Amino acid sequence: MKPLLDFGFIQIPTFYLIISLTATFVLLLIHKQTENYRVNDRKFIFDLVIIIMIAGFLGARIFHIIYEELDFYMTFPLEMFKFWKGGFVYFGGFITALFCSFIFITHRKQNFWTWADFLTPYVGLSYAFGRIGCFFEGCCYGQFCELPWAIQHKHPTQLYMFFAEVLLLIFLIKFKTWALLNKGYFYSRIFKFEGSFFLFWLFGHGLNRFIIEFWRNDDRGALLLDHSISQWFSFCFIILSLIIYLFKFRKLYSN
């Protein structure tokens, strides 16, 4: 990874600096939010956040090793521990963190959907600023283009993903606030059950990612039927979020 600052005896990698600042900022936001949140168990909240961070880090790294560069790491096994050189897959981390958080929440006899809604804005925000880290790092770049906003004659796909994620979060937060203020009977119903915010985000995030992946040109492992593995994950999340949402919506209003 390229260092933001290089003093010879010490280097500060750009990506890790941005990720560290983002994690600190998100933790401060969560700390502030818990003061007004209906569940006052701060220890539970921060235990959950730590589990998500650790699981996300390990899952992203392991998926990169297994899917993207397995031959390399089989030849040089010690390299898999040198995470500071880079090599992470977001969806690998997301799926691992989602699974581990589900186990932890259900084990503590809490409602998974409640916490999914609570943490969704922070997950989305972390993803967005992570893409800023990718931009400064020079990874996750796009295909050749000659558009006015091209950077070094390439699509700035990292910035596409940043703005798409931020706009998605703003839209969902504003729309949910508007809906829950009973501005319309239909709109108030669509956010009425727990998990609805998370499912809408999962659908929108998957859709954004699926589309933007078409402009990427970095090495992301083997393609499956001319689509990247991230596009397949995105497609699965789009379908899964729709199925779960419709099931929960029908269950709530059919009684």
Buried (B, 14 or more C-beta within 10 A) or exposed (E): BEBBEEEEEEBEBBBBBBBEEBBEBBBEEBEEBBEEBEEEEEEBBBEBBEBBBEBBBBBBBBBBBBBBBEEEBEEEEEBBEEBEEBBBBBBBBBBBBBEBBEEBBEEEEBEBBBBBBBBBBBBBBBBBBBBBBBBBBBBBBBBEBEEEEBBEEBBBBBBBBBBBBBEBBEEBBEBBEBBEEEEEEEBBBBBBBBBBBBBBBBBBBBBBBBEBBEBBBBEBBEEEEEBBBBBBBBBEBBEBBBEBBEEBBEEEEEE
